[in-house]
Amino acid sequence: MDLEAEFERTVAAGQRVEPRDWMPDGYRKTLIRQIAQHAHSEIIGMQPEGNWISRAPSLRRKAILLAKVQDEAGHGLYLYAATETLGADRGDLTEKLVSGRQKYSSIFNYPTLSYADVGVIGWLVDGAAICNQVPLCRTSYGPYARAMIRICKEESFHQRQGYELLMTMMGGTDAQRAMVQESVDRFWWPSLMMFGPPDAESANTERSMAWRIKRNTNDELRQKFVDMTVPQAEKLGVTLPDPALKWNPERGHHDFGQPDWDEFWQVVGGNGPANKQRVEHRRRAHEDGEWVRAAAEAHAAKRAVREDV
Ligand code: 3HC
């Protein structure tokens, strides 16, 4: 049987490619690149919010934030496990992350300067993640699609808890309302950058769409996110910092301005406000965890010997 033809037929039919199936090297490489960087994003994404766990204003807020940060660790675990089904090595991927040879989402290179950021990250960043990740539940690679189904359910909780936190603050004092607006002003444009560069500058979209790894283009999902978020902002009582933002009845979508793509490429290139801090923290945590990995390997080796006797 012609393996390539079988692969093409599976993808064209919207069926799933499984680890044991033949796949082109380029498909495998693209998947490892995207899934690894997605996993890195989840793990690095624990840092900005983790910063506020010990500063949360109540036990309830602390418990919610703890649960959310733990979820992100679990998302990273599912996704690294998905890369391992493609033959990747988790230690090698971590080495590529801390040495800057692999990326993670630009959004996590912005500092969390006020407590309102915890709500805005839930509302905007996890909201953008949902827009970007729900279509990935239908990605052509089986393990990735199945990981996304569980992750998206948890992302919905993340987005809702953020929005509820902001609703509470917006019902509070003028100072709390001002804190929320200031946070929205800082995170709006970086949230739009999460969807990647404009389609015309996207090196990977065409190929990823043909392989049904990506199911929508960057600009399509960015538009979907803007259309979803504008009414939520109105309900919340905040303004979005884009003078070009307005409903276009002919298009049936909101027109909006363009993010600062120079800033985007600077942040992606490692020169954002918190890149060095985030990568250094991840490198240190990985090194500090070496003894745990060594102990687990020693324990597994002993157990293997015991089971052989
Ligand atoms: N941050 C960092 N790098 C980015 C980026 C971003 N926001 N957007 C694009 N890039 C990089 C790409 O990785 C690519 O570089 P590479 O070839 O070295 O990997 C380059 O910029 C060109 O971008 P493309 O559009 O050609 O790349 P992709 O086709 O891979 O599209 C993507 C980028 C839309 C992020 C896509 O990879 C994707 O959908 N990934 C899966 C979802 C994901 O990773 N989301 C990140 C956030 S995770 C998260 O939000 C956690 C939640 O709990 C908050």
py3Dmol code that shows the C-alpha trace and the ligand (Angstrom):
import py3Dmol

protein = """\
ATOM      1  CA  MET A   1       0.000   0.000   0.000  1.00  0.00           C
ATOM      2  CA  ASP A   2       1.277   3.503  -0.812  1.00  0.00           C
ATOM      3  CA  LEU A   3       1.900   4.950   2.664  1.00  0.00           C
ATOM      4  CA  GLU A   4       2.002   8.554   1.467  1.00  0.00           C
ATOM      5  CA  ALA A   5      -1.315   8.168  -0.354  1.00  0.00           C
ATOM      6  CA  GLU A   6      -2.823   6.618   2.785  1.00  0.00           C
ATOM      7  CA  PHE A   7      -1.572   9.543   4.889  1.00  0.00           C
ATOM      8  CA  GLU A   8      -2.984  12.085   2.417  1.00  0.00           C
ATOM      9  CA  ARG A   9      -6.315  10.216   2.321  1.00  0.00           C
ATOM     10  CA  THR A  10      -6.537  10.163   6.148  1.00  0.00           C
ATOM     11  CA  VAL A  11      -5.863  13.926   6.439  1.00  0.00           C
ATOM     12  CA  ALA A  12      -8.149  14.837   3.519  1.00  0.00           C
ATOM     13  CA  ALA A  13     -10.970  12.774   5.061  1.00  0.00           C
ATOM     14  CA  GLY A  14     -10.637  14.743   8.329  1.00  0.00           C
ATOM     15  CA  GLN A  15      -9.579  11.553  10.123  1.00  0.00           C
ATOM     16  CA  ARG A  16      -6.826  11.393  12.698  1.00  0.00           C
ATOM     17  CA  VAL A  17      -3.213  10.415  12.160  1.00  0.00           C
ATOM     18  CA  GLU A  18      -2.027   8.219  15.047  1.00  0.00           C
ATOM     19  CA  PRO A  19       1.521   7.701  16.399  1.00  0.00           C
ATOM     20  CA  ARG A  20       1.908   4.271  14.744  1.00  0.00           C
ATOM     21  CA  ASP A  21       0.838   5.628  11.304  1.00  0.00           C
ATOM     22  CA  TRP A  22       3.365   6.556   8.644  1.00  0.00           C
ATOM     23  CA  MET A  23       3.755  10.366   8.353  1.00  0.00           C
ATOM     24  CA  PRO A  24       6.012  12.681   6.314  1.00  0.00           C
ATOM     25  CA  ASP A  25       9.067  13.942   8.248  1.00  0.00           C
ATOM     26  CA  GLY A  26       7.884  17.515   7.689  1.00  0.00           C
ATOM     27  CA  TYR A  27       4.537  16.748   9.315  1.00  0.00           C
ATOM     28  CA  ARG A  28       6.282  15.191  12.339  1.00  0.00           C
ATOM     29  CA  LYS A  29       8.714  18.126  12.615  1.00  0.00           C
ATOM     30  CA  THR A  30       5.935  20.733  12.366  1.00  0.00           C
ATOM     31  CA  LEU A  31       3.929  18.945  15.054  1.00  0.00           C
ATOM     32  CA  ILE A  32       6.896  18.679  17.429  1.00  0.00           C
ATOM     33  CA  ARG A  33       7.639  22.391  16.857  1.00  0.00           C
ATOM     34  CA  GLN A  34       4.077  23.563  17.484  1.00  0.00           C
ATOM     35  CA  ILE A  35       3.182  21.191  20.338  1.00  0.00           C
ATOM     36  CA  ALA A  36       6.513  21.721  22.130  1.00  0.00           C
ATOM     37  CA  GLN A  37       6.135  25.508  21.949  1.00  0.00           C
ATOM     38  CA  HIS A  38       2.564  25.175  23.124  1.00  0.00           C
ATOM     39  CA  ALA A  39       3.784  23.094  26.091  1.00  0.00           C
ATOM     40  CA  HIS A  40       6.563  25.596  26.833  1.00  0.00           C
ATOM     41  CA  SER A  41       3.919  28.370  26.818  1.00  0.00           C
ATOM     42  CA  GLU A  42       1.816  26.544  29.399  1.00  0.00           C
ATOM     43  CA  ILE A  43       4.780  26.032  31.727  1.00  0.00           C
ATOM     44  CA  ILE A  44       6.219  29.541  31.366  1.00  0.00           C
ATOM     45  CA  GLY A  45       2.652  30.887  31.685  1.00  0.00           C
ATOM     46  CA  MET A  46       2.626  29.683  35.312  1.00  0.00           C
ATOM     47  CA  GLN A  47       5.122  32.401  36.278  1.00  0.00           C
ATOM     48  CA  PRO A  48       3.185  35.653  35.691  1.00  0.00           C
ATOM     49  CA  GLU A  49       0.144  34.499  37.699  1.00  0.00           C
ATOM     50  CA  GLY A  50       2.188  32.498  40.217  1.00  0.00           C
ATOM     51  CA  ASN A  51       3.548  35.898  41.207  1.00  0.00           C
ATOM     52  CA  TRP A  52       0.151  36.744  42.767  1.00  0.00           C
ATOM     53  CA  ILE A  53      -0.673  33.491  44.618  1.00  0.00           C
ATOM     54  CA  SER A  54       0.832  34.713  47.908  1.00  0.00           C
ATOM     55  CA  ARG A  55      -0.697  38.192  47.373  1.00  0.00           C
ATOM     56  CA  ALA A  56      -4.275  37.147  46.550  1.00  0.00           C
ATOM     57  CA  PRO A  57      -6.770  39.253  48.591  1.00  0.00           C
ATOM     58  CA  SER A  58      -8.762  36.284  50.006  1.00  0.00           C
ATOM     59  CA  LEU A  59      -8.487  32.544  50.587  1.00  0.00           C
ATOM     60  CA  ARG A  60     -11.088  31.986  47.821  1.00  0.00           C
ATOM     61  CA  ARG A  61      -9.069  34.005  45.273  1.00  0.00           C
ATOM     62  CA  LYS A  62      -5.876  32.238  46.355  1.00  0.00           C
ATOM     63  CA  ALA A  63      -7.480  28.778  45.990  1.00  0.00           C
ATOM     64  CA  ILE A  64      -8.830  29.626  42.511  1.00  0.00           C
ATOM     65  CA  LEU A  65      -5.480  30.990  41.351  1.00  0.00           C
ATOM     66  CA  LEU A  66      -3.619  27.958  42.769  1.00  0.00           C
ATOM     67  CA  ALA A  67      -5.975  25.638  40.879  1.00  0.00           C
ATOM     68  CA  LYS A  68      -5.472  27.577  37.654  1.00  0.00           C
ATOM     69  CA  VAL A  69      -1.663  27.593  37.876  1.00  0.00           C
ATOM     70  CA  GLN A  70      -1.691  23.861  38.654  1.00  0.00           C
ATOM     71  CA  ASP A  71      -3.919  23.331  35.580  1.00  0.00           C
ATOM     72  CA  GLU A  72      -1.305  25.060  33.409  1.00  0.00           C
ATOM     73  CA  ALA A  73       1.341  22.627  34.667  1.00  0.00           C
ATOM     74  CA  GLY A  74      -0.983  19.757  33.736  1.00  0.00           C
ATOM     75  CA  HIS A  75      -1.547  21.226  30.268  1.00  0.00           C
ATOM     76  CA  GLY A  76       2.207  21.359  29.767  1.00  0.00           C
ATOM     77  CA  LEU A  77       2.455  17.704  30.854  1.00  0.00           C
ATOM     78  CA  TYR A  78      -0.236  16.526  28.383  1.00  0.00           C
ATOM     79  CA  LEU A  79       1.436  18.419  25.573  1.00  0.00           C
ATOM     80  CA  TYR A  80       4.985  17.209  26.310  1.00  0.00           C
ATOM     81  CA  ALA A  81       3.524  13.686  26.447  1.00  0.00           C
ATOM     82  CA  ALA A  82       1.981  14.306  22.997  1.00  0.00           C
ATOM     83  CA  THR A  83       5.416  15.303  21.629  1.00  0.00           C
ATOM     84  CA  GLU A  84       6.887  12.081  23.040  1.00  0.00           C
ATOM     85  CA  THR A  85       4.458  10.072  20.873  1.00  0.00           C
ATOM     86  CA  LEU A  86       6.291  11.705  17.944  1.00  0.00           C
ATOM     87  CA  GLY A  87       9.688  10.592  19.209  1.00  0.00           C
ATOM     88  CA  ALA A  88      10.679  13.864  20.909  1.00  0.00           C
ATOM     89  CA  ASP A  89      12.569  13.827  24.208  1.00  0.00           C
ATOM     90  CA  ARG A  90      11.178  16.081  26.963  1.00  0.00           C
ATOM     91  CA  GLY A  91      14.625  16.853  28.379  1.00  0.00           C
ATOM     92  CA  ASP A  92      15.829  17.856  24.918  1.00  0.00           C
ATOM     93  CA  LEU A  93      12.800  20.132  24.444  1.00  0.00           C
ATOM     94  CA  THR A  94      13.436  21.821  27.801  1.00  0.00           C
ATOM     95  CA  GLU A  95      17.069  22.320  26.802  1.00  0.00           C
ATOM     96  CA  LYS A  96      15.902  23.947  23.535  1.00  0.00           C
ATOM     97  CA  LEU A  97      13.555  26.237  25.512  1.00  0.00           C
ATOM     98  CA  VAL A  98      16.125  27.438  28.046  1.00  0.00           C
ATOM     99  CA  SER A  99      18.764  27.904  25.340  1.00  0.00           C
ATOM    100  CA  GLY A 100      16.358  30.020  23.253  1.00  0.00           C
ATOM    101  CA  ARG A 101      16.200  27.528  20.369  1.00  0.00           C
ATOM    102  CA  GLN A 102      12.467  27.023  20.897  1.00  0.00           C
ATOM    103  CA  LYS A 103       9.801  29.631  21.590  1.00  0.00           C
ATOM    104  CA  TYR A 104       6.884  30.120  23.932  1.00  0.00           C
ATOM    105  CA  SER A 105       3.957  32.516  23.674  1.00  0.00           C
ATOM    106  CA  SER A 106       4.968  36.180  23.611  1.00  0.00           C
ATOM    107  CA  ILE A 107       2.173  37.112  26.007  1.00  0.00           C
ATOM    108  CA  PHE A 108       4.035  35.685  28.991  1.00  0.00           C
ATOM    109  CA  ASN A 109       6.884  38.137  28.554  1.00  0.00           C
ATOM    110  CA  TYR A 110       4.755  40.979  29.913  1.00  0.00           C
ATOM    111  CA  PRO A 111       4.942  41.570  33.690  1.00  0.00           C
ATOM    112  CA  THR A 112       1.919  41.288  35.993  1.00  0.00           C
ATOM    113  CA  LEU A 113       2.066  44.654  37.750  1.00  0.00           C
ATOM    114  CA  SER A 114      -1.291  44.737  39.576  1.00  0.00           C
ATOM    115  CA  TYR A 115      -3.785  42.246  40.974  1.00  0.00           C
ATOM    116  CA  ALA A 116      -6.249  43.183  38.212  1.00  0.00           C
ATOM    117  CA  ASP A 117      -3.781  41.473  35.826  1.00  0.00           C
ATOM    118  CA  VAL A 118      -4.874  38.118  37.307  1.00  0.00           C
ATOM    119  CA  GLY A 119      -8.430  38.796  36.123  1.00  0.00           C
ATOM    120  CA  VAL A 120      -7.370  40.310  32.794  1.00  0.00           C
ATOM    121  CA  ILE A 121      -5.090  37.349  32.025  1.00  0.00           C
ATOM    122  CA  GLY A 122      -8.001  34.988  32.737  1.00  0.00           C
ATOM    123  CA  TRP A 123     -10.417  37.051  30.620  1.00  0.00           C
ATOM    124  CA  LEU A 124      -8.207  38.109  27.679  1.00  0.00           C
ATOM    125  CA  VAL A 125      -5.247  35.679  27.593  1.00  0.00           C
ATOM    126  CA  ASP A 126      -7.217  32.528  28.392  1.00  0.00           C
ATOM    127  CA  GLY A 127     -10.030  33.878  26.228  1.00  0.00           C
ATOM    128  CA  ALA A 128      -7.575  34.179  23.321  1.00  0.00           C
ATOM    129  CA  ALA A 129      -6.242  30.725  24.157  1.00  0.00           C
ATOM    130  CA  ILE A 130      -9.759  29.298  23.882  1.00  0.00           C
ATOM    131  CA  CYS A 131     -10.275  30.932  20.459  1.00  0.00           C
ATOM    132  CA  ASN A 132      -6.955  29.532  19.305  1.00  0.00           C
ATOM    133  CA  GLN A 133      -7.239  26.101  20.922  1.00  0.00           C
ATOM    134  CA  VAL A 134     -10.851  24.980  20.387  1.00  0.00           C
ATOM    135  CA  PRO A 135     -10.201  24.466  16.637  1.00  0.00           C
ATOM    136  CA  LEU A 136      -7.148  22.384  17.641  1.00  0.00           C
ATOM    137  CA  CYS A 137      -9.545  19.810  19.104  1.00  0.00           C
ATOM    138  CA  ARG A 138     -10.017  18.926  15.399  1.00  0.00           C
ATOM    139  CA  THR A 139      -6.311  18.939  14.504  1.00  0.00           C
ATOM    140  CA  SER A 140      -5.251  15.997  12.352  1.00  0.00           C
ATOM    141  CA  TYR A 141      -2.829  14.474  14.895  1.00  0.00           C
ATOM    142  CA  GLY A 142      -4.761  12.247  17.322  1.00  0.00           C
ATOM    143  CA  PRO A 143      -2.807  12.703  20.592  1.00  0.00           C
ATOM    144  CA  TYR A 144      -2.753  16.515  20.147  1.00  0.00           C
ATOM    145  CA  ALA A 145      -6.486  16.685  19.415  1.00  0.00           C
ATOM    146  CA  ARG A 146      -7.321  14.535  22.444  1.00  0.00           C
ATOM    147  CA  ALA A 147      -5.064  16.595  24.745  1.00  0.00           C
ATOM    148  CA  MET A 148      -6.797  19.759  23.525  1.00  0.00           C
ATOM    149  CA  ILE A 149     -10.281  18.488  24.417  1.00  0.00           C
ATOM    150  CA  ARG A 150      -9.376  18.251  28.119  1.00  0.00           C
ATOM    151  CA  ILE A 151      -7.300  21.456  28.037  1.00  0.00           C
ATOM    152  CA  CYS A 152     -10.114  23.495  26.479  1.00  0.00           C
ATOM    153  CA  LYS A 153     -12.554  22.446  29.202  1.00  0.00           C
ATOM    154  CA  GLU A 154     -10.141  23.777  31.829  1.00  0.00           C
ATOM    155  CA  GLU A 155      -9.418  26.948  29.812  1.00  0.00           C
ATOM    156  CA  SER A 156     -13.136  27.772  29.980  1.00  0.00           C
ATOM    157  CA  PHE A 157     -12.937  27.719  33.801  1.00  0.00           C
ATOM    158  CA  HIS A 158      -9.813  29.931  33.571  1.00  0.00           C
ATOM    159  CA  GLN A 159     -11.569  32.476  31.396  1.00  0.00           C
ATOM    160  CA  ARG A 160     -14.721  32.529  33.557  1.00  0.00           C
ATOM    161  CA  GLN A 161     -12.880  32.955  36.854  1.00  0.00           C
ATOM    162  CA  GLY A 162     -10.964  35.892  35.377  1.00  0.00           C
ATOM    163  CA  TYR A 163     -14.101  37.578  34.087  1.00  0.00           C
ATOM    164  CA  GLU A 164     -15.892  37.050  37.425  1.00  0.00           C
ATOM    165  CA  LEU A 165     -12.929  38.559  39.283  1.00  0.00           C
ATOM    166  CA  LEU A 166     -13.085  41.645  37.026  1.00  0.00           C
ATOM    167  CA  MET A 167     -16.875  41.921  37.400  1.00  0.00           C
ATOM    168  CA  THR A 168     -16.338  42.006  41.183  1.00  0.00           C
ATOM    169  CA  MET A 169     -13.656  44.695  40.927  1.00  0.00           C
ATOM    170  CA  MET A 170     -15.747  46.770  38.509  1.00  0.00           C
ATOM    171  CA  GLY A 171     -18.534  46.707  41.122  1.00  0.00           C
ATOM    172  CA  GLY A 172     -16.052  48.002  43.718  1.00  0.00           C
ATOM    173  CA  THR A 173     -14.333  51.351  44.246  1.00  0.00           C
ATOM    174  CA  ASP A 174     -13.163  53.885  41.647  1.00  0.00           C
ATOM    175  CA  ALA A 175      -9.591  52.796  42.428  1.00  0.00           C
ATOM    176  CA  GLN A 176     -10.465  49.157  41.611  1.00  0.00           C
ATOM    177  CA  ARG A 177     -12.176  50.174  38.386  1.00  0.00           C
ATOM    178  CA  ALA A 178      -9.141  52.247  37.411  1.00  0.00           C
ATOM    179  CA  MET A 179      -6.859  49.282  38.191  1.00  0.00           C
ATOM    180  CA  VAL A 180      -8.886  47.049  35.847  1.00  0.00           C
ATOM    181  CA  GLN A 181      -8.878  49.620  33.024  1.00  0.00           C
ATOM    182  CA  GLU A 182      -5.115  50.160  33.384  1.00  0.00           C
ATOM    183  CA  SER A 183      -4.557  46.401  33.146  1.00  0.00           C
ATOM    184  CA  VAL A 184      -6.804  46.071  30.060  1.00  0.00           C
ATOM    185  CA  ASP A 185      -4.829  48.895  28.418  1.00  0.00           C
ATOM    186  CA  ARG A 186      -1.582  46.941  29.001  1.00  0.00           C
ATOM    187  CA  PHE A 187      -2.774  43.502  27.921  1.00  0.00           C
ATOM    188  CA  TRP A 188      -5.119  44.193  24.984  1.00  0.00           C
ATOM    189  CA  TRP A 189      -2.561  44.465  22.185  1.00  0.00           C
ATOM    190  CA  PRO A 190      -0.249  41.679  23.488  1.00  0.00           C
ATOM    191  CA  SER A 191      -3.356  39.424  23.609  1.00  0.00           C
ATOM    192  CA  LEU A 192      -3.982  40.059  19.898  1.00  0.00           C
ATOM    193  CA  MET A 193      -0.338  39.169  19.212  1.00  0.00           C
ATOM    194  CA  MET A 194      -0.913  35.695  20.732  1.00  0.00           C
ATOM    195  CA  PHE A 195      -2.535  34.617  17.448  1.00  0.00           C
ATOM    196  CA  GLY A 196       0.757  35.052  15.606  1.00  0.00           C
ATOM    197  CA  PRO A 197       1.847  37.419  12.842  1.00  0.00           C
ATOM    198  CA  PRO A 198      -0.505  38.513  10.039  1.00  0.00           C
ATOM    199  CA  ASP A 199      -1.207  35.634   7.655  1.00  0.00           C
ATOM    200  CA  ALA A 200       0.889  37.329   4.972  1.00  0.00           C
ATOM    201  CA  GLU A 201       3.929  37.073   7.303  1.00  0.00           C
ATOM    202  CA  SER A 202       3.205  33.592   8.632  1.00  0.00           C
ATOM    203  CA  ALA A 203       5.860  31.159   7.462  1.00  0.00           C
ATOM    204  CA  ASN A 204       3.986  28.076   8.662  1.00  0.00           C
ATOM    205  CA  THR A 205       0.256  28.664   8.194  1.00  0.00           C
ATOM    206  CA  GLU A 206      -0.153  27.461   4.613  1.00  0.00           C
ATOM    207  CA  ARG A 207       1.650  24.159   5.225  1.00  0.00           C
ATOM    208  CA  SER A 208      -0.026  23.627   8.634  1.00  0.00           C
ATOM    209  CA  MET A 209      -3.460  24.263   7.146  1.00  0.00           C
ATOM    210  CA  ALA A 210      -2.796  21.813   4.279  1.00  0.00           C
ATOM    211  CA  TRP A 211      -1.902  19.142   6.845  1.00  0.00           C
ATOM    212  CA  ARG A 212      -4.940  20.177   8.942  1.00  0.00           C
ATOM    213  CA  ILE A 213      -2.631  20.769  11.902  1.00  0.00           C
ATOM    214  CA  LYS A 214      -4.014  24.329  12.051  1.00  0.00           C
ATOM    215  CA  ARG A 215      -7.711  24.555  11.195  1.00  0.00           C
ATOM    216  CA  ASN A 216      -7.878  28.367  10.911  1.00  0.00           C
ATOM    217  CA  THR A 217      -5.414  31.070   9.994  1.00  0.00           C
ATOM    218  CA  ASN A 218      -3.935  33.528  12.517  1.00  0.00           C
ATOM    219  CA  ASP A 219      -6.024  36.454  11.216  1.00  0.00           C
ATOM    220  CA  GLU A 220      -9.269  34.441  11.221  1.00  0.00           C
ATOM    221  CA  LEU A 221      -8.840  33.535  14.903  1.00  0.00           C
ATOM    222  CA  ARG A 222      -7.741  37.063  15.839  1.00  0.00           C
ATOM    223  CA  GLN A 223     -10.916  38.416  14.255  1.00  0.00           C
ATOM    224  CA  LYS A 224     -13.018  35.826  16.097  1.00  0.00           C
ATOM    225  CA  PHE A 225     -11.425  36.843  19.395  1.00  0.00           C
ATOM    226  CA  VAL A 226     -12.071  40.572  18.811  1.00  0.00           C
ATOM    227  CA  ASP A 227     -15.708  39.894  17.864  1.00  0.00           C
ATOM    228  CA  MET A 228     -16.163  37.742  20.991  1.00  0.00           C
ATOM    229  CA  THR A 229     -14.457  40.173  23.375  1.00  0.00           C
ATOM    230  CA  VAL A 230     -15.999  43.543  22.420  1.00  0.00           C
ATOM    231  CA  PRO A 231     -19.444  42.794  23.916  1.00  0.00           C
ATOM    232  CA  GLN A 232     -17.792  41.317  27.023  1.00  0.00           C
ATOM    233  CA  ALA A 233     -15.819  44.556  27.484  1.00  0.00           C
ATOM    234  CA  GLU A 234     -19.027  46.592  27.138  1.00  0.00           C
ATOM    235  CA  LYS A 235     -20.746  44.441  29.777  1.00  0.00           C
ATOM    236  CA  LEU A 236     -17.742  44.797  32.044  1.00  0.00           C
ATOM    237  CA  GLY A 237     -17.704  48.558  31.594  1.00  0.00           C
ATOM    238  CA  VAL A 238     -14.128  48.854  30.292  1.00  0.00           C
ATOM    239  CA  THR A 239     -12.916  50.407  27.045  1.00  0.00           C
ATOM    240  CA  LEU A 240     -10.510  48.618  24.683  1.00  0.00           C
ATOM    241  CA  PRO A 241      -7.502  50.789  23.758  1.00  0.00           C
ATOM    242  CA  ASP A 242      -8.052  50.789  19.984  1.00  0.00           C
ATOM    243  CA  PRO A 243      -9.527  53.950  18.377  1.00  0.00           C
ATOM    244  CA  ALA A 244     -10.044  52.016  15.114  1.00  0.00           C
ATOM    245  CA  LEU A 245     -12.287  49.422  16.811  1.00  0.00           C
ATOM    246  CA  LYS A 246     -15.839  49.618  15.435  1.00  0.00           C
ATOM    247  CA  TRP A 247     -18.590  47.346  14.135  1.00  0.00           C
ATOM    248  CA  ASN A 248     -18.630  47.009  10.338  1.00  0.00           C
ATOM    249  CA  PRO A 249     -22.129  45.898   9.257  1.00  0.00           C
ATOM    250  CA  GLU A 250     -20.968  45.126   5.703  1.00  0.00           C
ATOM    251  CA  ARG A 251     -18.359  42.686   7.014  1.00  0.00           C
ATOM    252  CA  GLY A 252     -20.431  41.462   9.932  1.00  0.00           C
ATOM    253  CA  HIS A 253     -17.278  41.832  12.034  1.00  0.00           C
ATOM    254  CA  HIS A 254     -15.474  44.517  14.039  1.00  0.00           C
ATOM    255  CA  ASP A 255     -12.815  46.515  12.225  1.00  0.00           C
ATOM    256  CA  PHE A 256      -9.775  46.999  14.451  1.00  0.00           C
ATOM    257  CA  GLY A 257      -6.283  48.488  14.406  1.00  0.00           C
ATOM    258  CA  GLN A 258      -3.052  46.578  13.934  1.00  0.00           C
ATOM    259  CA  PRO A 259      -0.803  45.527  16.844  1.00  0.00           C
ATOM    260  CA  ASP A 260       2.738  46.933  16.838  1.00  0.00           C
ATOM    261  CA  TRP A 261       4.361  44.124  14.826  1.00  0.00           C
ATOM    262  CA  ASP A 262       7.854  45.495  15.470  1.00  0.00           C
ATOM    263  CA  GLU A 263       7.165  45.045  19.191  1.00  0.00           C
ATOM    264  CA  PHE A 264       5.831  41.539  18.484  1.00  0.00           C
ATOM    265  CA  TRP A 265       8.986  40.432  16.653  1.00  0.00           C
ATOM    266  CA  GLN A 266      11.163  42.048  19.328  1.00  0.00           C
ATOM    267  CA  VAL A 267       9.349  40.058  22.044  1.00  0.00           C
ATOM    268  CA  VAL A 268       9.394  36.841  19.969  1.00  0.00           C
ATOM    269  CA  GLY A 269      13.120  37.453  19.419  1.00  0.00           C
ATOM    270  CA  GLY A 270      13.778  37.459  23.180  1.00  0.00           C
ATOM    271  CA  ASN A 271      13.788  41.222  23.807  1.00  0.00           C
ATOM    272  CA  GLY A 272      10.482  41.629  25.625  1.00  0.00           C
ATOM    273  CA  PRO A 273      10.066  43.158  29.102  1.00  0.00           C
ATOM    274  CA  ALA A 274      10.385  39.816  30.949  1.00  0.00           C
ATOM    275  CA  ASN A 275      11.939  37.292  28.529  1.00  0.00           C
ATOM    276  CA  LYS A 276      15.247  36.923  30.342  1.00  0.00           C
ATOM    277  CA  GLN A 277      13.560  36.625  33.762  1.00  0.00           C
ATOM    278  CA  ARG A 278      11.102  33.969  32.518  1.00  0.00           C
ATOM    279  CA  VAL A 279      13.715  31.802  30.805  1.00  0.00           C
ATOM    280  CA  GLU A 280      16.197  32.157  33.685  1.00  0.00           C
ATOM    281  CA  HIS A 281      13.485  31.119  36.180  1.00  0.00           C
ATOM    282  CA  ARG A 282      12.641  28.068  34.015  1.00  0.00           C
ATOM    283  CA  ARG A 283      16.316  27.109  33.672  1.00  0.00           C
ATOM    284  CA  ARG A 284      16.855  27.358  37.439  1.00  0.00           C
ATOM    285  CA  ALA A 285      13.710  25.322  38.207  1.00  0.00           C
ATOM    286  CA  HIS A 286      14.867  22.626  35.762  1.00  0.00           C
ATOM    287  CA  GLU A 287      18.316  22.468  37.357  1.00  0.00           C
ATOM    288  CA  ASP A 288      16.859  22.445  40.894  1.00  0.00           C
ATOM    289  CA  GLY A 289      14.690  19.498  39.840  1.00  0.00           C
ATOM    290  CA  GLU A 290      17.629  17.367  38.625  1.00  0.00           C
ATOM    291  CA  TRP A 291      17.801  15.410  41.901  1.00  0.00           C
ATOM    292  CA  VAL A 292      14.093  14.487  41.622  1.00  0.00           C
ATOM    293  CA  ARG A 293      14.570  13.161  38.088  1.00  0.00           C
ATOM    294  CA  ALA A 294      17.693  11.211  39.163  1.00  0.00           C
ATOM    295  CA  ALA A 295      15.830   9.715  42.157  1.00  0.00           C
ATOM    296  CA  ALA A 296      12.853   8.713  39.968  1.00  0.00           C
ATOM    297  CA  GLU A 297      15.189   7.048  37.447  1.00  0.00           C
ATOM    298  CA  ALA A 298      17.082   5.188  40.246  1.00  0.00           C
ATOM    299  CA  HIS A 299      13.772   4.029  41.729  1.00  0.00           C
ATOM    300  CA  ALA A 300      12.514   2.846  38.318  1.00  0.00           C
ATOM    301  CA  ALA A 301      15.799   0.957  37.716  1.00  0.00           C
ATOM    302  CA  LYS A 302      15.543  -0.787  41.116  1.00  0.00           C
ATOM    303  CA  ARG A 303      11.921  -1.721  40.466  1.00  0.00           C
ATOM    304  CA  ALA A 304      12.824  -3.106  37.036  1.00  0.00           C
ATOM    305  CA  VAL A 305      15.513  -5.330  38.640  1.00  0.00           C
ATOM    306  CA  ARG A 306      13.067  -6.504  41.341  1.00  0.00           C
ATOM    307  CA  GLU A 307      10.437  -7.366  38.725  1.00  0.00           C
ATOM    308  CA  ASP A 308      13.026  -9.321  36.683  1.00  0.00           C
ATOM    309  CA  VAL A 309      13.853 -11.641  39.569  1.00  0.00           C
TER     310      VAL A 309
END
"""
ligand_1 = """\
54
3HC
N 4.638 34.071 20.583
C 5.833 33.519 20.253
N 6.132 33.063 18.993
C 5.152 33.175 18.072
C 3.878 33.707 18.351
C 3.649 34.163 19.677
N 2.483 34.717 20.030
N 3.138 33.657 17.218
C 3.922 33.116 16.270
N 5.127 32.836 16.787
C 6.270 32.271 16.061
C 5.956 30.890 15.513
O 6.268 29.891 16.469
C 6.873 30.842 14.296
O 8.205 30.588 14.712
P 8.828 29.104 14.535
O 8.663 28.756 13.070
O 10.253 29.262 14.951
O 8.030 28.199 15.437
C 6.861 32.295 13.791
O 6.491 33.096 14.926
C 5.911 32.543 12.637
O 4.584 32.314 13.104
P 3.579 31.324 12.324
O 2.229 31.942 12.335
O 4.163 30.982 10.974
O 3.676 30.039 13.269
P 2.538 28.950 13.561
O 1.913 28.498 12.284
O 3.151 27.962 14.440
O 1.407 29.800 14.360
C 0.587 29.810 16.625
C 1.674 30.293 15.655
C -0.735 30.467 16.188
C 0.946 30.223 18.049
C 0.481 28.292 16.492
O 1.745 27.741 16.718
C -0.510 27.660 17.483
O -1.704 27.745 17.299
N 0.031 27.008 18.527
C -0.811 26.242 19.457
C -1.430 27.128 20.513
C -0.378 27.834 21.350
O 0.775 27.514 21.356
N -0.806 28.844 22.072
C 0.158 29.616 22.881
C -0.489 30.109 24.085
S -0.681 28.823 25.262
C -1.704 29.563 26.334
O -2.294 30.508 25.970
C -1.832 28.991 27.693
C -3.111 29.400 28.346
O -3.260 28.649 29.524
C -3.109 30.846 28.692
"""
view = py3Dmol.view(width=600, height=400)
view.addModel(protein, "pdb")
view.setStyle({"model": 0}, {"cartoon": {"style": "trace"}})
view.addModel(ligand_1, "xyz")
view.setStyle({"model": 1}, {"stick": {}})
view.zoomTo()
view.show()
